[in-house]
Amino acid sequence: MTRLRAIAPLLVAAVLTAIAVFTVKSAGCDDPGRYELVAGGYQLVGGCIAPGDLVVPEPAPVAPLPPSGTAPAKG
Protein backbone atom coordinates (compact mmCIF):
# COMPACT_ATOMS: atom_id res chain seq x y z
CA MET A 1 0.00 0.00 0.00
CA THR A 2 2.82 2.42 0.85
CA ARG A 3 4.63 1.62 -2.39
CA LEU A 4 1.44 2.33 -4.37
CA ARG A 5 1.06 5.72 -2.66
CA ALA A 6 4.63 6.57 -3.65
CA ILE A 7 4.29 5.49 -7.29
CA ALA A 8 0.73 6.67 -8.05
CA PRO A 9 1.58 10.40 -8.42
CA LEU A 10 4.42 9.55 -10.78
CA LEU A 11 2.15 7.36 -12.91
CA VAL A 12 -0.51 10.08 -13.04
CA ALA A 13 2.11 12.66 -14.05
CA ALA A 14 3.42 10.36 -16.79
CA VAL A 15 -0.08 9.77 -18.16
CA LEU A 16 -0.89 13.50 -18.17
CA THR A 17 2.43 14.22 -19.92
CA ALA A 18 1.66 11.63 -22.59
CA ILE A 19 -1.80 13.14 -23.13
CA ALA A 20 -0.30 16.64 -23.46
CA VAL A 21 2.31 15.48 -25.99
CA PHE A 22 -0.34 13.64 -28.02
CA THR A 23 -2.60 16.71 -28.00
CA VAL A 24 0.18 18.97 -29.29
CA LYS A 25 1.27 16.47 -31.95
CA SER A 26 -2.28 16.03 -33.25
CA ALA A 27 -3.18 19.74 -33.25
CA GLY A 28 -2.73 19.85 -37.02
CA CYS A 29 -0.96 23.18 -37.25
CA ASP A 30 2.04 23.18 -39.57
CA ASP A 31 3.00 26.81 -38.86
CA PRO A 32 2.84 27.60 -35.13
CA GLY A 33 3.40 31.30 -35.87
CA ARG A 34 5.79 33.80 -34.37
CA TYR A 35 5.65 37.20 -32.72
CA GLU A 36 7.25 40.16 -34.48
CA LEU A 37 7.95 43.58 -33.02
CA VAL A 38 5.87 46.29 -34.73
CA ALA A 39 5.14 49.90 -33.85
CA GLY A 40 3.29 49.86 -30.54
CA GLY A 41 3.91 46.25 -29.49
CA TYR A 42 4.07 42.72 -30.82
CA GLN A 43 2.01 41.10 -33.55
CA LEU A 44 1.39 37.39 -34.18
CA VAL A 45 2.45 36.48 -37.71
CA GLY A 46 1.36 33.15 -39.17
CA GLY A 47 -0.12 30.41 -37.05
CA CYS A 48 -3.40 28.57 -37.17
CA ILE A 49 -5.60 31.30 -35.69
CA ALA A 50 -7.52 33.61 -38.00
CA PRO A 51 -8.63 37.06 -36.76
CA GLY A 52 -12.27 35.93 -36.75
CA ASP A 53 -11.51 33.00 -34.42
CA LEU A 54 -11.10 35.26 -31.38
CA VAL A 55 -14.17 37.10 -30.16
CA VAL A 56 -13.39 40.18 -28.08
CA PRO A 57 -16.39 41.90 -26.46
CA GLU A 58 -16.76 45.65 -26.69
CA PRO A 59 -15.68 47.46 -23.52
CA ALA A 60 -18.43 48.72 -21.23
CA PRO A 61 -19.18 52.44 -21.61
CA VAL A 62 -17.77 54.71 -18.95
CA ALA A 63 -20.17 57.08 -17.16
CA PRO A 64 -19.39 60.75 -17.86
CA LEU A 65 -17.84 62.80 -15.08
CA PRO A 66 -19.96 65.56 -13.50
CA PRO A 67 -18.97 69.13 -14.37
CA SER A 68 -16.22 70.53 -12.16
CA GLY A 69 -17.29 72.81 -9.35
CA THR A 70 -20.41 70.87 -8.42
CA ALA A 71 -20.61 69.05 -5.12
CA PRO A 72 -22.04 65.53 -4.92
CA ALA A 73 -25.59 65.26 -3.63
CA LYS A 74 -25.93 64.44 0.05
CA GLY A 75 -28.50 62.21 1.43
PDB file of N, CA, C and O in Angstrom:
ATOM      1  N   MET A   1       0.819  -1.190   0.000  1.00  0.00           N
ATOM      2  CA  MET A   1       0.000   0.000   0.000  1.00  0.00           C
ATOM      3  C   MET A   1       0.864   1.256   0.000  1.00  0.00           C
ATOM      4  O   MET A   1       0.560   2.215  -0.708  1.00  0.00           O
ATOM      5  N   THR A   2       1.942   1.259   0.789  1.00  0.00           N
ATOM      6  CA  THR A   2       2.823   2.417   0.852  1.00  0.00           C
ATOM      7  C   THR A   2       3.543   2.625  -0.477  1.00  0.00           C
ATOM      8  O   THR A   2       3.737   3.758  -0.916  1.00  0.00           O
ATOM      9  N   ARG A   3       3.932   1.532  -1.106  1.00  0.00           N
ATOM     10  CA  ARG A   3       4.628   1.620  -2.391  1.00  0.00           C
ATOM     11  C   ARG A   3       3.685   2.195  -3.445  1.00  0.00           C
ATOM     12  O   ARG A   3       4.117   2.982  -4.287  1.00  0.00           O
ATOM     13  N   LEU A   4       2.412   1.819  -3.416  1.00  0.00           N
ATOM     14  CA  LEU A   4       1.438   2.335  -4.366  1.00  0.00           C
ATOM     15  C   LEU A   4       1.240   3.837  -4.179  1.00  0.00           C
ATOM     16  O   LEU A   4       1.116   4.573  -5.158  1.00  0.00           O
ATOM     17  N   ARG A   5       1.209   4.290  -2.938  1.00  0.00           N
ATOM     18  CA  ARG A   5       1.064   5.723  -2.660  1.00  0.00           C
ATOM     19  C   ARG A   5       2.270   6.511  -3.147  1.00  0.00           C
ATOM     20  O   ARG A   5       2.140   7.685  -3.493  1.00  0.00           O
ATOM     21  N   ALA A   6       3.427   5.891  -3.178  1.00  0.00           N
ATOM     22  CA  ALA A   6       4.634   6.573  -3.646  1.00  0.00           C
ATOM     23  C   ALA A   6       4.697   6.614  -5.172  1.00  0.00           C
ATOM     24  O   ALA A   6       5.207   7.579  -5.741  1.00  0.00           O
ATOM     25  N   ILE A   7       4.190   5.594  -5.830  1.00  0.00           N
ATOM     26  CA  ILE A   7       4.294   5.492  -7.290  1.00  0.00           C
ATOM     27  C   ILE A   7       3.109   6.126  -8.002  1.00  0.00           C
ATOM     28  O   ILE A   7       3.263   6.584  -9.134  1.00  0.00           O
ATOM     29  N   ALA A   8       1.947   6.170  -7.390  1.00  0.00           N
ATOM     30  CA  ALA A   8       0.732   6.670  -8.048  1.00  0.00           C
ATOM     31  C   ALA A   8       0.884   8.095  -8.590  1.00  0.00           C
ATOM     32  O   ALA A   8       0.488   8.333  -9.731  1.00  0.00           O
ATOM     33  N   PRO A   9       1.434   9.054  -7.839  1.00  0.00           N
ATOM     34  CA  PRO A   9       1.578  10.401  -8.417  1.00  0.00           C
ATOM     35  C   PRO A   9       2.498  10.428  -9.633  1.00  0.00           C
ATOM     36  O   PRO A   9       2.266  11.196 -10.567  1.00  0.00           O
ATOM     37  N   LEU A  10       3.521   9.611  -9.630  1.00  0.00           N
ATOM     38  CA  LEU A  10       4.422   9.552 -10.783  1.00  0.00           C
ATOM     39  C   LEU A  10       3.714   8.967 -12.004  1.00  0.00           C
ATOM     40  O   LEU A  10       3.910   9.444 -13.122  1.00  0.00           O
ATOM     41  N   LEU A  11       2.900   7.947 -11.800  1.00  0.00           N
ATOM     42  CA  LEU A  11       2.150   7.361 -12.912  1.00  0.00           C
ATOM     43  C   LEU A  11       1.130   8.357 -13.470  1.00  0.00           C
ATOM     44  O   LEU A  11       0.966   8.461 -14.686  1.00  0.00           O
ATOM     45  N   VAL A  12       0.452   9.082 -12.593  1.00  0.00           N
ATOM     46  CA  VAL A  12      -0.515  10.083 -13.040  1.00  0.00           C
ATOM     47  C   VAL A  12       0.193  11.180 -13.825  1.00  0.00           C
ATOM     48  O   VAL A  12      -0.307  11.615 -14.863  1.00  0.00           O
ATOM     49  N   ALA A  13       1.351  11.635 -13.345  1.00  0.00           N
ATOM     50  CA  ALA A  13       2.111  12.663 -14.054  1.00  0.00           C
ATOM     51  C   ALA A  13       2.566  12.165 -15.423  1.00  0.00           C
ATOM     52  O   ALA A  13       2.535  12.920 -16.395  1.00  0.00           O
ATOM     53  N   ALA A  14       2.984  10.915 -15.508  1.00  0.00           N
ATOM     54  CA  ALA A  14       3.422  10.356 -16.786  1.00  0.00           C
ATOM     55  C   ALA A  14       2.258  10.264 -17.770  1.00  0.00           C
ATOM     56  O   ALA A  14       2.421  10.560 -18.954  1.00  0.00           O
ATOM     57  N   VAL A  15       1.096   9.858 -17.291  1.00  0.00           N
ATOM     58  CA  VAL A  15      -0.082   9.766 -18.161  1.00  0.00           C
ATOM     59  C   VAL A  15      -0.493  11.152 -18.652  1.00  0.00           C
ATOM     60  O   VAL A  15      -0.784  11.326 -19.835  1.00  0.00           O
ATOM     61  N   LEU A  16      -0.521  12.136 -17.757  1.00  0.00           N
ATOM     62  CA  LEU A  16      -0.887  13.499 -18.167  1.00  0.00           C
ATOM     63  C   LEU A  16       0.127  14.082 -19.153  1.00  0.00           C
ATOM     64  O   LEU A  16      -0.252  14.811 -20.070  1.00  0.00           O
ATOM     65  N   THR A  17       1.398  13.770 -18.974  1.00  0.00           N
ATOM     66  CA  THR A  17       2.430  14.218 -19.918  1.00  0.00           C
ATOM     67  C   THR A  17       2.210  13.589 -21.282  1.00  0.00           C
ATOM     68  O   THR A  17       2.314  14.271 -22.302  1.00  0.00           O
ATOM     69  N   ALA A  18       1.910  12.307 -21.314  1.00  0.00           N
ATOM     70  CA  ALA A  18       1.665  11.630 -22.588  1.00  0.00           C
ATOM     71  C   ALA A  18       0.441  12.218 -23.285  1.00  0.00           C
ATOM     72  O   ALA A  18       0.451  12.386 -24.504  1.00  0.00           O
ATOM     73  N   ILE A  19      -0.598  12.527 -22.542  1.00  0.00           N
ATOM     74  CA  ILE A  19      -1.798  13.136 -23.134  1.00  0.00           C
ATOM     75  C   ILE A  19      -1.471  14.508 -23.698  1.00  0.00           C
ATOM     76  O   ILE A  19      -1.939  14.851 -24.783  1.00  0.00           O
ATOM     77  N   ALA A  20      -0.676  15.301 -22.986  1.00  0.00           N
ATOM     78  CA  ALA A  20      -0.304  16.636 -23.458  1.00  0.00           C
ATOM     79  C   ALA A  20       0.522  16.553 -24.741  1.00  0.00           C
ATOM     80  O   ALA A  20       0.282  17.313 -25.679  1.00  0.00           O
ATOM     81  N   VAL A  21       1.485  15.642 -24.789  1.00  0.00           N
ATOM     82  CA  VAL A  21       2.308  15.481 -25.992  1.00  0.00           C
ATOM     83  C   VAL A  21       1.449  15.037 -27.163  1.00  0.00           C
ATOM     84  O   VAL A  21       1.606  15.554 -28.269  1.00  0.00           O
ATOM     85  N   PHE A  22       0.553  14.100 -26.948  1.00  0.00           N
ATOM     86  CA  PHE A  22      -0.340  13.645 -28.024  1.00  0.00           C
ATOM     87  C   PHE A  22      -1.226  14.780 -28.524  1.00  0.00           C
ATOM     88  O   PHE A  22      -1.447  14.911 -29.728  1.00  0.00           O
ATOM     89  N   THR A  23      -1.730  15.592 -27.614  1.00  0.00           N
ATOM     90  CA  THR A  23      -2.595  16.708 -28.002  1.00  0.00           C
ATOM     91  C   THR A  23      -1.838  17.703 -28.874  1.00  0.00           C
ATOM     92  O   THR A  23      -2.369  18.177 -29.878  1.00  0.00           O
ATOM     93  N   VAL A  24      -0.617  18.016 -28.505  1.00  0.00           N
ATOM     94  CA  VAL A  24       0.178  18.966 -29.286  1.00  0.00           C
ATOM     95  C   VAL A  24       0.536  18.369 -30.642  1.00  0.00           C
ATOM     96  O   VAL A  24       0.478  19.066 -31.655  1.00  0.00           O
ATOM     97  N   LYS A  25       0.899  17.112 -30.677  1.00  0.00           N
ATOM     98  CA  LYS A  25       1.273  16.474 -31.951  1.00  0.00           C
ATOM     99  C   LYS A  25       0.090  16.387 -32.906  1.00  0.00           C
ATOM    100  O   LYS A  25       0.273  16.487 -34.119  1.00  0.00           O
ATOM    101  N   SER A  26      -1.117  16.203 -32.385  1.00  0.00           N
ATOM    102  CA  SER A  26      -2.284  16.026 -33.250  1.00  0.00           C
ATOM    103  C   SER A  26      -3.058  17.324 -33.464  1.00  0.00           C
ATOM    104  O   SER A  26      -4.184  17.290 -33.960  1.00  0.00           O
ATOM    105  N   ALA A  27      -2.482  18.457 -33.102  1.00  0.00           N
ATOM    106  CA  ALA A  27      -3.180  19.735 -33.247  1.00  0.00           C
ATOM    107  C   ALA A  27      -3.397  20.095 -34.714  1.00  0.00           C
ATOM    108  O   ALA A  27      -4.348  20.805 -35.039  1.00  0.00           O
ATOM    109  N   GLY A  28      -2.540  19.621 -35.592  1.00  0.00           N
ATOM    110  CA  GLY A  28      -2.733  19.846 -37.022  1.00  0.00           C
ATOM    111  C   GLY A  28      -2.335  21.225 -37.496  1.00  0.00           C
ATOM    112  O   GLY A  28      -2.902  21.718 -38.471  1.00  0.00           O
ATOM    113  N   CYS A  29      -1.404  21.851 -36.858  1.00  0.00           N
ATOM    114  CA  CYS A  29      -0.960  23.180 -37.254  1.00  0.00           C
ATOM    115  C   CYS A  29       0.486  23.073 -37.718  1.00  0.00           C
ATOM    116  O   CYS A  29       1.390  22.808 -36.926  1.00  0.00           O
ATOM    117  N   ASP A  30       0.690  23.286 -39.025  1.00  0.00           N
ATOM    118  CA  ASP A  30       2.040  23.180 -39.567  1.00  0.00           C
ATOM    119  C   ASP A  30       2.894  24.396 -39.228  1.00  0.00           C
ATOM    120  O   ASP A  30       4.102  24.269 -39.030  1.00  0.00           O
ATOM    121  N   ASP A  31       2.276  25.573 -39.159  1.00  0.00           N
ATOM    122  CA  ASP A  31       2.997  26.807 -38.859  1.00  0.00           C
ATOM    123  C   ASP A  31       2.524  27.334 -37.515  1.00  0.00           C
ATOM    124  O   ASP A  31       1.440  27.913 -37.440  1.00  0.00           O
ATOM    125  N   PRO A  32       3.303  27.153 -36.443  1.00  0.00           N
ATOM    126  CA  PRO A  32       2.844  27.604 -35.135  1.00  0.00           C
ATOM    127  C   PRO A  32       2.801  29.121 -35.001  1.00  0.00           C
ATOM    128  O   PRO A  32       2.213  29.633 -34.049  1.00  0.00           O
ATOM    129  N   GLY A  33       3.405  29.845 -35.925  1.00  0.00           N
ATOM    130  CA  GLY A  33       3.400  31.303 -35.871  1.00  0.00           C
ATOM    131  C   GLY A  33       4.561  31.828 -35.056  1.00  0.00           C
ATOM    132  O   GLY A  33       5.280  31.080 -34.393  1.00  0.00           O
ATOM    133  N   ARG A  34       4.722  33.148 -35.127  1.00  0.00           N
ATOM    134  CA  ARG A  34       5.794  33.797 -34.375  1.00  0.00           C
ATOM    135  C   ARG A  34       5.364  35.226 -34.077  1.00  0.00           C
ATOM    136  O   ARG A  34       4.503  35.777 -34.763  1.00  0.00           O
ATOM    137  N   TYR A  35       5.951  35.815 -33.073  1.00  0.00           N
ATOM    138  CA  TYR A  35       5.650  37.200 -32.718  1.00  0.00           C
ATOM    139  C   TYR A  35       6.738  38.099 -33.298  1.00  0.00           C
ATOM    140  O   TYR A  35       7.928  37.815 -33.166  1.00  0.00           O
ATOM    141  N   GLU A  36       6.316  39.183 -33.939  1.00  0.00           N
ATOM    142  CA  GLU A  36       7.246  40.160 -34.478  1.00  0.00           C
ATOM    143  C   GLU A  36       6.967  41.510 -33.836  1.00  0.00           C
ATOM    144  O   GLU A  36       5.824  41.864 -33.550  1.00  0.00           O
ATOM    145  N   LEU A  37       8.055  42.257 -33.616  1.00  0.00           N
ATOM    146  CA  LEU A  37       7.946  43.577 -33.021  1.00  0.00           C
ATOM    147  C   LEU A  37       7.493  44.568 -34.090  1.00  0.00           C
ATOM    148  O   LEU A  37       8.145  44.714 -35.125  1.00  0.00           O
ATOM    149  N   VAL A  38       6.383  45.244 -33.839  1.00  0.00           N
ATOM    150  CA  VAL A  38       5.867  46.286 -34.730  1.00  0.00           C
ATOM    151  C   VAL A  38       5.678  47.547 -33.901  1.00  0.00           C
ATOM    152  O   VAL A  38       5.835  47.522 -32.680  1.00  0.00           O
ATOM    153  N   ALA A  39       5.343  48.639 -34.557  1.00  0.00           N
ATOM    154  CA  ALA A  39       5.135  49.896 -33.846  1.00  0.00           C
ATOM    155  C   ALA A  39       4.015  49.721 -32.823  1.00  0.00           C
ATOM    156  O   ALA A  39       2.889  49.385 -33.189  1.00  0.00           O
ATOM    157  N   GLY A  40       4.309  49.939 -31.577  1.00  0.00           N
ATOM    158  CA  GLY A  40       3.288  49.861 -30.541  1.00  0.00           C
ATOM    159  C   GLY A  40       3.176  48.515 -29.860  1.00  0.00           C
ATOM    160  O   GLY A  40       2.304  48.355 -29.006  1.00  0.00           O
ATOM    161  N   GLY A  41       4.005  47.538 -30.183  1.00  0.00           N
ATOM    162  CA  GLY A  41       3.915  46.254 -29.490  1.00  0.00           C
ATOM    163  C   GLY A  41       4.332  45.091 -30.373  1.00  0.00           C
ATOM    164  O   GLY A  41       5.137  45.242 -31.291  1.00  0.00           O
ATOM    165  N   TYR A  42       3.770  43.935 -30.077  1.00  0.00           N
ATOM    166  CA  TYR A  42       4.074  42.723 -30.823  1.00  0.00           C
ATOM    167  C   TYR A  42       2.846  42.280 -31.601  1.00  0.00           C
ATOM    168  O   TYR A  42       1.711  42.556 -31.212  1.00  0.00           O
ATOM    169  N   GLN A  43       3.093  41.589 -32.710  1.00  0.00           N
ATOM    170  CA  GLN A  43       2.007  41.099 -33.551  1.00  0.00           C
ATOM    171  C   GLN A  43       2.292  39.644 -33.901  1.00  0.00           C
ATOM    172  O   GLN A  43       3.421  39.291 -34.239  1.00  0.00           O
ATOM    173  N   LEU A  44       1.255  38.796 -33.818  1.00  0.00           N
ATOM    174  CA  LEU A  44       1.390  37.393 -34.179  1.00  0.00           C
ATOM    175  C   LEU A  44       1.341  37.271 -35.696  1.00  0.00           C
ATOM    176  O   LEU A  44       0.390  37.725 -36.334  1.00  0.00           O
ATOM    177  N   VAL A  45       2.368  36.659 -36.265  1.00  0.00           N
ATOM    178  CA  VAL A  45       2.452  36.475 -37.709  1.00  0.00           C
ATOM    179  C   VAL A  45       2.413  34.983 -37.985  1.00  0.00           C
ATOM    180  O   VAL A  45       3.190  34.220 -37.412  1.00  0.00           O
ATOM    181  N   GLY A  46       1.504  34.563 -38.868  1.00  0.00           N
ATOM    182  CA  GLY A  46       1.359  33.150 -39.175  1.00  0.00           C
ATOM    183  C   GLY A  46       0.517  32.464 -38.112  1.00  0.00           C
ATOM    184  O   GLY A  46      -0.216  33.115 -37.368  1.00  0.00           O
ATOM    185  N   GLY A  47       0.626  31.165 -38.050  1.00  0.00           N
ATOM    186  CA  GLY A  47      -0.117  30.413 -37.052  1.00  0.00           C
ATOM    187  C   GLY A  47      -1.434  29.885 -37.600  1.00  0.00           C
ATOM    188  O   GLY A  47      -1.763  30.094 -38.767  1.00  0.00           O
ATOM    189  N   CYS A  48      -2.158  29.221 -36.771  1.00  0.00           N
ATOM    190  CA  CYS A  48      -3.402  28.574 -37.167  1.00  0.00           C
ATOM    191  C   CYS A  48      -4.638  29.338 -36.728  1.00  0.00           C
ATOM    192  O   CYS A  48      -5.756  28.848 -36.887  1.00  0.00           O
ATOM    193  N   ILE A  49      -4.459  30.525 -36.180  1.00  0.00           N
ATOM    194  CA  ILE A  49      -5.598  31.302 -35.695  1.00  0.00           C
ATOM    195  C   ILE A  49      -5.870  32.435 -36.669  1.00  0.00           C
ATOM    196  O   ILE A  49      -4.977  33.222 -36.983  1.00  0.00           O
ATOM    197  N   ALA A  50      -7.092  32.514 -37.140  1.00  0.00           N
ATOM    198  CA  ALA A  50      -7.519  33.612 -38.005  1.00  0.00           C
ATOM    199  C   ALA A  50      -8.103  34.720 -37.124  1.00  0.00           C
ATOM    200  O   ALA A  50      -8.565  34.438 -36.019  1.00  0.00           O
ATOM    201  N   PRO A  51      -8.093  35.972 -37.588  1.00  0.00           N
ATOM    202  CA  PRO A  51      -8.628  37.057 -36.765  1.00  0.00           C
ATOM    203  C   PRO A  51     -10.070  36.837 -36.323  1.00  0.00           C
ATOM    204  O   PRO A  51     -10.445  37.291 -35.242  1.00  0.00           O
ATOM    205  N   GLY A  52     -10.883  36.164 -37.114  1.00  0.00           N
ATOM    206  CA  GLY A  52     -12.274  35.927 -36.749  1.00  0.00           C
ATOM    207  C   GLY A  52     -12.462  34.829 -35.707  1.00  0.00           C
ATOM    208  O   GLY A  52     -13.566  34.657 -35.189  1.00  0.00           O
ATOM    209  N   ASP A  53     -11.403  34.082 -35.390  1.00  0.00           N
ATOM    210  CA  ASP A  53     -11.513  33.001 -34.418  1.00  0.00           C
ATOM    211  C   ASP A  53     -11.620  33.513 -32.987  1.00  0.00           C
ATOM    212  O   ASP A  53     -12.187  32.837 -32.128  1.00  0.00           O
ATOM    213  N   LEU A  54     -11.083  34.694 -32.726  1.00  0.00           N
ATOM    214  CA  LEU A  54     -11.100  35.256 -31.379  1.00  0.00           C
ATOM    215  C   LEU A  54     -12.187  36.319 -31.302  1.00  0.00           C
ATOM    216  O   LEU A  54     -12.206  37.266 -32.087  1.00  0.00           O
ATOM    217  N   VAL A  55     -13.083  36.147 -30.352  1.00  0.00           N
ATOM    218  CA  VAL A  55     -14.169  37.104 -30.163  1.00  0.00           C
ATOM    219  C   VAL A  55     -13.838  37.950 -28.945  1.00  0.00           C
ATOM    220  O   VAL A  55     -13.708  37.435 -27.835  1.00  0.00           O
ATOM    221  N   VAL A  56     -13.701  39.256 -29.163  1.00  0.00           N
ATOM    222  CA  VAL A  56     -13.388  40.176 -28.080  1.00  0.00           C
ATOM    223  C   VAL A  56     -14.599  41.077 -27.876  1.00  0.00           C
ATOM    224  O   VAL A  56     -14.987  41.794 -28.799  1.00  0.00           O
ATOM    225  N   PRO A  57     -15.209  41.059 -26.687  1.00  0.00           N
ATOM    226  CA  PRO A  57     -16.386  41.896 -26.458  1.00  0.00           C
ATOM    227  C   PRO A  57     -16.006  43.374 -26.416  1.00  0.00           C
ATOM    228  O   PRO A  57     -14.877  43.736 -26.086  1.00  0.00           O
ATOM    229  N   GLU A  58     -16.970  44.206 -26.756  1.00  0.00           N
ATOM    230  CA  GLU A  58     -16.760  45.647 -26.686  1.00  0.00           C
ATOM    231  C   GLU A  58     -16.648  46.061 -25.221  1.00  0.00           C
ATOM    232  O   GLU A  58     -17.342  45.504 -24.370  1.00  0.00           O
ATOM    233  N   PRO A  59     -15.781  47.034 -24.913  1.00  0.00           N
ATOM    234  CA  PRO A  59     -15.681  47.464 -23.523  1.00  0.00           C
ATOM    235  C   PRO A  59     -16.946  48.174 -23.071  1.00  0.00           C
ATOM    236  O   PRO A  59     -17.639  48.800 -23.873  1.00  0.00           O
ATOM    237  N   ALA A  60     -17.240  48.074 -21.787  1.00  0.00           N
ATOM    238  CA  ALA A  60     -18.427  48.715 -21.232  1.00  0.00           C
ATOM    239  C   ALA A  60     -18.248  50.234 -21.274  1.00  0.00           C
ATOM    240  O   ALA A  60     -17.146  50.730 -21.041  1.00  0.00           O
ATOM    241  N   PRO A  61     -19.319  50.977 -21.568  1.00  0.00           N
ATOM    242  CA  PRO A  61     -19.181  52.439 -21.612  1.00  0.00           C
ATOM    243  C   PRO A  61     -18.905  52.998 -20.222  1.00  0.00           C
ATOM    244  O   PRO A  61     -19.376  52.474 -19.212  1.00  0.00           O
ATOM    245  N   VAL A  62     -18.137  54.065 -20.202  1.00  0.00           N
ATOM    246  CA  VAL A  62     -17.772  54.714 -18.949  1.00  0.00           C
ATOM    247  C   VAL A  62     -18.728  55.873 -18.713  1.00  0.00           C
ATOM    248  O   VAL A  62     -18.998  56.653 -19.625  1.00  0.00           O
ATOM    249  N   ALA A  63     -19.242  55.989 -17.491  1.00  0.00           N
ATOM    250  CA  ALA A  63     -20.170  57.076 -17.159  1.00  0.00           C
ATOM    251  C   ALA A  63     -19.432  58.415 -17.228  1.00  0.00           C
ATOM    252  O   ALA A  63     -18.285  58.500 -16.791  1.00  0.00           O
ATOM    253  N   PRO A  64     -20.061  59.456 -17.764  1.00  0.00           N
ATOM    254  CA  PRO A  64     -19.389  60.751 -17.862  1.00  0.00           C
ATOM    255  C   PRO A  64     -19.189  61.359 -16.478  1.00  0.00           C
ATOM    256  O   PRO A  64     -19.979  61.127 -15.563  1.00  0.00           O
ATOM    257  N   LEU A  65     -18.124  62.138 -16.343  1.00  0.00           N
ATOM    258  CA  LEU A  65     -17.839  62.803 -15.083  1.00  0.00           C
ATOM    259  C   LEU A  65     -18.739  64.025 -14.929  1.00  0.00           C
ATOM    260  O   LEU A  65     -19.074  64.672 -15.922  1.00  0.00           O
ATOM    261  N   PRO A  66     -19.139  64.351 -13.689  1.00  0.00           N
ATOM    262  CA  PRO A  66     -19.961  65.561 -13.503  1.00  0.00           C
ATOM    263  C   PRO A  66     -19.101  66.802 -13.768  1.00  0.00           C
ATOM    264  O   PRO A  66     -17.877  66.747 -13.646  1.00  0.00           O
ATOM    265  N   PRO A  67     -19.730  67.899 -14.123  1.00  0.00           N
ATOM    266  CA  PRO A  67     -18.969  69.130 -14.374  1.00  0.00           C
ATOM    267  C   PRO A  67     -18.205  69.543 -13.122  1.00  0.00           C
ATOM    268  O   PRO A  67     -18.669  69.328 -12.002  1.00  0.00           O
ATOM    269  N   SER A  68     -17.044  70.131 -13.319  1.00  0.00           N
ATOM    270  CA  SER A  68     -16.225  70.534 -12.163  1.00  0.00           C
ATOM    271  C   SER A  68     -16.908  71.702 -11.438  1.00  0.00           C
ATOM    272  O   SER A  68     -17.595  72.520 -12.050  1.00  0.00           O
ATOM    273  N   GLY A  69     -16.706  71.754 -10.157  1.00  0.00           N
ATOM    274  CA  GLY A  69     -17.289  72.814  -9.350  1.00  0.00           C
ATOM    275  C   GLY A  69     -18.606  72.438  -8.717  1.00  0.00           C
ATOM    276  O   GLY A  69     -19.134  73.211  -7.917  1.00  0.00           O
ATOM    277  N   THR A  70     -19.159  71.289  -9.037  1.00  0.00           N
ATOM    278  CA  THR A  70     -20.414  70.867  -8.420  1.00  0.00           C
ATOM    279  C   THR A  70     -20.101  69.851  -7.329  1.00  0.00           C
ATOM    280  O   THR A  70     -19.229  68.996  -7.486  1.00  0.00           O
ATOM    281  N   ALA A  71     -20.807  69.958  -6.252  1.00  0.00           N
ATOM    282  CA  ALA A  71     -20.610  69.049  -5.121  1.00  0.00           C
ATOM    283  C   ALA A  71     -21.559  67.866  -5.287  1.00  0.00           C
ATOM    284  O   ALA A  71     -22.660  68.025  -5.816  1.00  0.00           O
ATOM    285  N   PRO A  72     -21.143  66.686  -4.841  1.00  0.00           N
ATOM    286  CA  PRO A  72     -22.041  65.531  -4.924  1.00  0.00           C
ATOM    287  C   PRO A  72     -23.257  65.725  -4.017  1.00  0.00           C
ATOM    288  O   PRO A  72     -23.181  66.398  -2.989  1.00  0.00           O
ATOM    289  N   ALA A  73     -24.351  65.135  -4.408  1.00  0.00           N
ATOM    290  CA  ALA A  73     -25.588  65.256  -3.631  1.00  0.00           C
ATOM    291  C   ALA A  73     -25.466  64.514  -2.322  1.00  0.00           C
ATOM    292  O   ALA A  73     -24.917  63.412  -2.282  1.00  0.00           O
ATOM    293  N   LYS A  74     -25.967  65.096  -1.255  1.00  0.00           N
ATOM    294  CA  LYS A  74     -25.934  64.445   0.054  1.00  0.00           C
ATOM    295  C   LYS A  74     -27.281  63.799   0.311  1.00  0.00           C
ATOM    296  O   LYS A  74     -28.326  64.290  -0.117  1.00  0.00           O
ATOM    297  N   GLY A  75     -27.227  62.703   1.011  1.00  0.00           N
ATOM    298  CA  GLY A  75     -28.500  62.207   1.427  1.00  0.00           C
ATOM    299  C   GLY A  75     -28.774  60.826   1.213  1.00  0.00           C
ATOM    300  O   GLY A  75     -29.858  60.352   1.554  1.00  0.00           O
TER     301      GLY A  75
END
